[in-house]
Amino acid sequence: MNEEPHNFPLVERFHRAEYLTRELSEHLQQALLPRISALRHAAKIHDPAQVSDQEMLDHMTAFTDAEAFATNIHSKLRTYLLSIEQETRRILNF
């Protein structure tokens, strides 16, 4: 979805914003939160025999990748929501 929101009818913007909201919610629940939990758990273990530097790096990389994906979705969602706000203000003469 690299399209500009203002190129779509208002109803389509609502549909795309709804889709992005669901996608973000699912990603947060299924990817980001489990990765942050795994990272926190690994960080609490101070024994290098149990958690190696490579494992910590893997946990951090997984988290930062998930966070970047969430940020990207959020950015797209915000763009659509701002476009919806602008269009509704224009329609209502605000």
Beta strands, then each sheet from edge to edge (+ up, - down):
end
